[in-house]
Amino acid sequence: MSMILEGVRVVEFANFIAAPSCAKNLADWGAEVIKVEPIFGDAVRLMGPQYHTPATEDCCPLFELENSNKKGVAIDTKSPQGKQLLLDLIGTADVFLTNVRERSLQKDGLDYQSLMARYPKLIVAQILGYGEHGPIKDRAAFDYTAYFSRGGIAWSMQEKGTSPCNTVAALGDHYAGVQLAAGIAAALYKRTFTGVGERVTTSLFQTAVYGMGIMIASAQYGNRMPVSRKHPNSPVANFYMCKDGAWIQLAMLQYDKGVHALAEALDMPDLATDPKFSTFQAALQNVDELVARLDAMFATKTRDEWEPILEQADIPYERIQSCEDLLEDPQVWANGYMTKVTYRDGSEGVLTTTPVHYESMEPRAYTLSPKVGQDNDEVLGQLLGLDQERLARLRADKVIK
């Protein structure tokens, strides 16, 4: 069974997470991805201890997550010989994918205009921090800063009256990576008709702004974040703690349509009859009182007791889960949203999988992420025609790992 992107070659010149995660999606869809690292390796190889995670050559889950199913070369691209090797590699590719800042790309002749002059069929794909224009377009960016902080997400996620939340790492990176993968796929489709390459970009900042779309639209009319769960926008789109300390999220977005079912399910008949709660507008006028009553009611049963009641009444709800819960969630494993991995040192772990599935394509067979420079001989030898003598000289000159 053929892979969706079989025959497509991607040269990835990137570090950290956003752009490599994009390339990981493309690799999982069948593309040949060649990751170009500096001879000391991608910075993510060393990040593990910050997240209480192993970071050895033979077990590095954070690097593995973004870089499996790729080939890896390690080149000193600061040297003239190394820069030429990178340019020659790009010349064999359909897609050049990078998150290097634009001014550095221009300095090294790796910007879109320079590359298109050499390779007019090339698709140049870039993850930017803040976009192509504006006063901070050249600022260093991470998803903590450009996505969560400036993008408004950290502010919106806090409980009102507290501090901005400590966010999960790389959430914005992964969303930006998926967006760029979609843009690359569209550019490849366009090229089949025109024979001409394209530049495709997205930014961490734009990813956040796009995700905040409903809030941005409603903020113009007085909707404000953050909110308190004691005084939410809707008492039935809110979190409630159960008797056992576990939480449930209600998401009843059609209050007037569902209030009778909710009243019956919770054994609170006056919700449907009391003028203070029987309509959504009335419930909003008395939201503090209704939240207090719902708090008291949910505290009478455990979450395991509430779930079948809400399910039977067809009330939109969900349990609030931790990452530890997700690791054991049968819904995750039934759909292949995670996979078990055996690392080189023999230890085992679980990693998430690419979030797109094709009916005509089985998941790609898993190959571990490359060691630093692991595929130098294969890639540089086969694609660029370098013989063993030339490769040995490049190693001696410390141009390649």
Beta strands, then each sheet from edge to edge (+ up, - down):
strand 1: 9-13
strand 2: 32-37
strand 3: 71-74
strand 4: 95-98
strand 5: 123-128
strand 6: 198-203
strand 7: 239-241
strand 8: 247-250
strand 9: 317-319
strand 10: 338-342
strand 11: 348-352
sheet 1: 3+ 2+ 1+ 4+ 5+ 6+
sheet 2: 7+ 8- 9+
sheet 3: 10+ 11-
end
